[in-house]
Amino acid sequence: MEADLREAVERRLAERIADARRRRAARERARAEKAARRTAGLRARHTQKLARLNEEN
């Protein structure tokens, strides 16, 4: 009986740890995607600004 309970607790703990790792990986993917979009946007803005400054000169 006690061994069954211990096994159930260990299984649930392993599931919780796996879930936490999946959530962490998803957050990291989202953070990386956001950073990539931000970098692309900043690069585009910089390019537009340089083009505008070159037109003025």
A tleap script that builds the chain and sets N, CA, C and O, in Angstrom:
source leaprc.protein.ff14SB
mol = sequence {
  NMET GLU ALA ASP LEU ARG GLU ALA VAL GLU
  ARG ARG LEU ALA GLU ARG ILE ALA ASP ALA
  ARG ARG ARG ARG ALA ALA ARG GLU ARG ALA
  ARG ALA GLU LYS ALA ALA ARG ARG THR ALA
  GLY LEU ARG ALA ARG HIE THR GLN LYS LEU
  ALA ARG LEU ASN GLU GLU CASN
}
set mol.1.N position { 0.823 -1.196 0.000 }
set mol.1.CA position { 0.000 0.000 0.000 }
set mol.1.C position { 0.868 1.262 0.000 }
set mol.1.O position { 0.678 2.171 -0.808 }
set mol.2.N position { 1.821 1.288 0.927 }
set mol.2.CA position { 2.682 2.464 1.006 }
set mol.2.C position { 3.515 2.621 -0.269 }
set mol.2.O position { 3.753 3.743 -0.716 }
set mol.3.N position { 3.948 1.529 -0.842 }
set mol.3.CA position { 4.724 1.579 -2.083 }
set mol.3.C position { 3.869 2.129 -3.227 }
set mol.3.O position { 4.360 2.878 -4.071 }
set mol.4.N position { 2.589 1.752 -3.251 }
set mol.4.CA position { 1.689 2.275 -4.288 }
set mol.4.C position { 1.520 3.779 -4.144 }
set mol.4.O position { 1.536 4.512 -5.132 }
set mol.5.N position { 1.357 4.231 -2.906 }
set mol.5.CA position { 1.198 5.663 -2.645 }
set mol.5.C position { 2.456 6.419 -3.052 }
set mol.5.O position { 2.390 7.467 -3.695 }
set mol.6.N position { 3.601 5.870 -2.667 }
set mol.6.CA position { 4.875 6.513 -3.014 }
set mol.6.C position { 5.022 6.587 -4.528 }
set mol.6.O position { 5.442 7.616 -5.058 }
set mol.7.N position { 4.685 5.514 -5.228 }
set mol.7.CA position { 4.776 5.486 -6.688 }
set mol.7.C position { 3.846 6.527 -7.312 }
set mol.7.O position { 4.221 7.204 -8.270 }
set mol.8.N position { 2.648 6.653 -6.777 }
set mol.8.CA position { 1.691 7.635 -7.292 }
set mol.8.C position { 2.210 9.058 -7.087 }
set mol.8.O position { 2.099 9.906 -7.973 }
set mol.9.N position { 2.775 9.305 -5.913 }
set mol.9.CA position { 3.320 10.635 -5.620 }
set mol.9.C position { 4.488 10.936 -6.547 }
set mol.9.O position { 4.576 12.034 -7.095 }
set mol.10.N position { 5.374 9.983 -6.726 }
set mol.10.CA position { 6.530 10.193 -7.601 }
set mol.10.C position { 6.105 10.403 -9.048 }
set mol.10.O position { 6.689 11.222 -9.758 }
set mol.11.N position { 5.082 9.659 -9.487 }
set mol.11.CA position { 4.586 9.820 -10.857 }
set mol.11.C position { 3.996 11.220 -11.047 }
set mol.11.O position { 4.252 11.879 -12.054 }
set mol.12.N position { 3.199 11.667 -10.061 }
set mol.12.CA position { 2.592 13.004 -10.149 }
set mol.12.C position { 3.667 14.089 -10.139 }
set mol.12.O position { 3.578 15.071 -10.875 }
set mol.13.N position { 4.668 13.901 -9.309 }
set mol.13.CA position { 5.765 14.873 -9.258 }
set mol.13.C position { 6.492 14.927 -10.602 }
set mol.13.O position { 6.817 16.009 -11.091 }
set mol.14.N position { 6.746 13.771 -11.193 }
set mol.14.CA position { 7.410 13.731 -12.503 }
set mol.14.C position { 6.552 14.432 -13.562 }
set mol.14.O position { 7.083 15.125 -14.430 }
set mol.15.N position { 5.241 14.255 -13.493 }
set mol.15.CA position { 4.343 14.926 -14.443 }
set mol.15.C position { 4.395 16.440 -14.255 }
set mol.15.O position { 4.440 17.194 -15.227 }
set mol.16.N position { 4.389 16.874 -13.003 }
set mol.16.CA position { 4.446 18.321 -12.733 }
set mol.16.C position { 5.754 18.919 -13.228 }
set mol.16.O position { 5.769 20.014 -13.790 }
set mol.17.N position { 6.848 18.201 -13.018 }
set mol.17.CA position { 8.153 18.687 -13.481 }
set mol.17.C position { 8.168 18.764 -15.004 }
set mol.17.O position { 8.658 19.742 -15.568 }
set mol.18.N position { 7.644 17.756 -15.667 }
set mol.18.CA position { 7.596 17.756 -17.131 }
set mol.18.C position { 6.719 18.902 -17.641 }
set mol.18.O position { 7.075 19.571 -18.611 }
set mol.19.N position { 5.578 19.129 -16.992 }
set mol.19.CA position { 4.706 20.244 -17.384 }
set mol.19.C position { 5.420 21.580 -17.223 }
set mol.19.O position { 5.333 22.448 -18.091 }
set mol.20.N position { 6.124 21.739 -16.108 }
set mol.20.CA position { 6.846 22.990 -15.861 }
set mol.20.C position { 7.927 23.203 -16.921 }
set mol.20.O position { 8.139 24.326 -17.377 }
set mol.21.N position { 8.607 22.131 -17.309 }
set mol.21.CA position { 9.641 22.260 -18.349 }
set mol.21.C position { 9.036 22.640 -19.690 }
set mol.21.O position { 9.609 23.437 -20.432 }
set mol.22.N position { 7.866 22.064 -20.003 }
set mol.22.CA position { 7.191 22.428 -21.263 }
set mol.22.C position { 6.763 23.894 -21.247 }
set mol.22.O position { 6.924 24.601 -22.242 }
set mol.23.N position { 6.222 24.346 -20.128 }
set mol.23.CA position { 5.810 25.756 -20.034 }
set mol.23.C position { 7.010 26.686 -20.149 }
set mol.23.O position { 6.939 27.719 -20.814 }
set mol.24.N position { 8.108 26.319 -19.503 }
set mol.24.CA position { 9.320 27.137 -19.569 }
set mol.24.C position { 9.838 27.208 -21.002 }
set mol.24.O position { 10.238 28.275 -21.468 }
set mol.25.N position { 9.830 26.086 -21.693 }
set mol.25.CA position { 10.290 26.055 -23.088 }
set mol.25.C position { 9.383 26.911 -23.967 }
set mol.25.O position { 9.861 27.612 -24.858 }
set mol.26.N position { 8.076 26.855 -23.718 }
set mol.26.CA position { 7.133 27.663 -24.500 }
set mol.26.C position { 7.373 29.148 -24.252 }
set mol.26.O position { 7.350 29.950 -25.186 }
set mol.27.N position { 7.603 29.512 -22.986 }
set mol.27.CA position { 7.890 30.923 -22.682 }
set mol.27.C position { 9.175 31.374 -23.355 }
set mol.27.O position { 9.239 32.483 -23.887 }
set mol.28.N position { 10.191 30.534 -23.338 }
set mol.28.CA position { 11.461 30.885 -23.972 }
set mol.28.C position { 11.301 31.039 -25.482 }
set mol.28.O position { 11.868 31.952 -26.083 }
set mol.29.N position { 10.515 30.132 -26.099 }
set mol.29.CA position { 10.248 30.264 -27.544 }
set mol.29.C position { 9.536 31.581 -27.834 }
set mol.29.O position { 9.898 32.291 -28.772 }
set mol.30.N position { 8.529 31.908 -27.033 }
set mol.30.CA position { 7.774 33.152 -27.241 }
set mol.30.C position { 8.690 34.359 -27.065 }
set mol.30.O position { 8.612 35.321 -27.830 }
set mol.31.N position { 9.557 34.306 -26.058 }
set mol.31.CA position { 10.490 35.415 -25.815 }
set mol.31.C position { 11.444 35.580 -26.994 }
set mol.31.O position { 11.723 36.701 -27.418 }
set mol.32.N position { 11.941 34.470 -27.521 }
set mol.32.CA position { 12.866 34.529 -28.657 }
set mol.32.C position { 12.165 35.061 -29.908 }
set mol.32.O position { 12.740 35.851 -30.657 }
set mol.33.N position { 10.916 34.623 -30.133 }
set mol.33.CA position { 10.160 35.109 -31.295 }
set mol.33.C position { 9.904 36.606 -31.174 }
set mol.33.O position { 10.018 37.341 -32.155 }
set mol.34.N position { 9.559 37.053 -29.976 }
set mol.34.CA position { 9.312 38.485 -29.765 }
set mol.34.C position { 10.598 39.291 -30.001 }
set mol.34.O position { 10.567 40.356 -30.618 }
set mol.35.N position { 11.710 38.778 -29.509 }
set mol.35.CA position { 12.990 39.464 -29.709 }
set mol.35.C position { 13.336 39.544 -31.199 }
set mol.35.O position { 13.840 40.564 -31.668 }
set mol.36.N position { 13.068 38.477 -31.931 }
set mol.36.CA position { 13.356 38.484 -33.367 }
set mol.36.C position { 12.474 39.494 -34.091 }
set mol.36.O position { 12.943 40.220 -34.968 }
set mol.37.N position { 11.182 39.539 -33.719 }
set mol.37.CA position { 10.287 40.531 -34.347 }
set mol.37.C position { 10.725 41.946 -34.008 }
set mol.37.O position { 10.694 42.829 -34.865 }
set mol.38.N position { 11.132 42.166 -32.770 }
set mol.38.CA position { 11.578 43.497 -32.353 }
set mol.38.C position { 12.826 43.908 -33.138 }
set mol.38.O position { 12.921 45.033 -33.628 }
set mol.39.N position { 13.774 42.986 -33.249 }
set mol.39.CA position { 15.005 43.274 -33.986 }
set mol.39.C position { 14.695 43.607 -35.442 }
set mol.39.O position { 15.256 44.550 -36.001 }
set mol.40.N position { 13.810 42.840 -36.050 }
set mol.40.CA position { 13.445 43.098 -37.450 }
set mol.40.C position { 12.770 44.459 -37.577 }
set mol.40.O position { 13.039 45.202 -38.521 }
set mol.41.N position { 11.904 44.782 -36.641 }
set mol.41.CA position { 11.227 46.075 -36.673 }
set mol.41.C position { 12.192 47.230 -36.492 }
set mol.41.O position { 12.098 48.237 -37.194 }
set mol.42.N position { 13.123 47.092 -35.554 }
set mol.42.CA position { 14.112 48.149 -35.342 }
set mol.42.C position { 14.997 48.317 -36.568 }
set mol.42.O position { 15.342 49.436 -36.949 }
set mol.43.N position { 15.363 47.192 -37.183 }
set mol.43.CA position { 16.197 47.259 -38.389 }
set mol.43.C position { 15.443 47.982 -39.506 }
set mol.43.O position { 16.022 48.804 -40.216 }
set mol.44.N position { 14.169 47.683 -39.659 }
set mol.44.CA position { 13.360 48.338 -40.692 }
set mol.44.C position { 13.243 49.836 -40.424 }
set mol.44.O position { 13.383 50.651 -41.336 }
set mol.45.N position { 12.985 50.188 -39.166 }
set mol.45.CA position { 12.886 51.616 -38.829 }
set mol.45.C position { 14.188 52.338 -39.109 }
set mol.45.O position { 14.186 53.458 -39.620 }
set mol.46.N position { 15.304 51.699 -38.776 }
set mol.46.CA position { 16.611 52.310 -39.004 }
set mol.46.C position { 16.851 52.507 -40.500 }
set mol.46.O position { 17.348 53.551 -40.923 }
set mol.47.N position { 16.497 51.504 -41.292 }
set mol.47.CA position { 16.660 51.596 -42.743 }
set mol.47.C position { 15.817 52.736 -43.307 }
set mol.47.O position { 16.286 53.499 -44.152 }
set mol.48.N position { 14.578 52.852 -42.841 }
set mol.48.CA position { 13.699 53.935 -43.298 }
set mol.48.C position { 14.267 55.296 -42.910 }
set mol.48.O position { 14.225 56.245 -43.693 }
set mol.49.N position { 14.796 55.378 -41.697 }
set mol.49.CA position { 15.360 56.645 -41.246 }
set mol.49.C position { 16.563 57.030 -42.101 }
set mol.49.O position { 16.694 58.185 -42.505 }
set mol.50.N position { 17.440 56.070 -42.377 }
set mol.50.CA position { 18.601 56.376 -43.210 }
set mol.50.C position { 18.172 56.793 -44.610 }
set mol.50.O position { 18.752 57.714 -45.185 }
set mol.51.N position { 17.169 56.129 -45.161 }
set mol.51.CA position { 16.680 56.482 -46.489 }
set mol.51.C position { 16.120 57.902 -46.478 }
set mol.51.O position { 16.367 58.679 -47.401 }
set mol.52.N position { 15.370 58.236 -45.437 }
set mol.52.CA position { 14.788 59.573 -45.332 }
set mol.52.C position { 15.893 60.638 -45.197 }
set mol.52.O position { 15.808 61.703 -45.808 }
set mol.53.N position { 16.921 60.345 -44.399 }
set mol.53.CA position { 18.018 61.294 -44.229 }
set mol.53.C position { 18.806 61.461 -45.526 }
set mol.53.O position { 19.259 62.561 -45.840 }
set mol.54.N position { 18.970 60.383 -46.271 }
set mol.54.CA position { 19.689 60.478 -47.551 }
set mol.54.C position { 18.885 61.281 -48.563 }
set mol.54.O position { 19.468 61.980 -49.392 }
set mol.55.N position { 17.549 61.195 -48.513 }
set mol.55.CA position { 16.718 61.972 -49.444 }
set mol.55.C position { 16.803 63.463 -49.128 }
set mol.55.O position { 16.741 64.295 -50.033 }
set mol.56.N position { 16.944 63.799 -47.855 }
set mol.56.CA position { 16.993 65.197 -47.449 }
set mol.56.C position { 18.305 65.855 -47.853 }
set mol.56.O position { 18.350 67.064 -48.075 }
set mol.57.N position { 19.364 65.073 -47.949 }
set mol.57.CA position { 20.687 65.651 -48.277 }
set mol.57.C position { 20.907 65.724 -49.742 }
set mol.57.O position { 21.960 66.180 -50.186 }
savepdb mol mol.pdb
quit
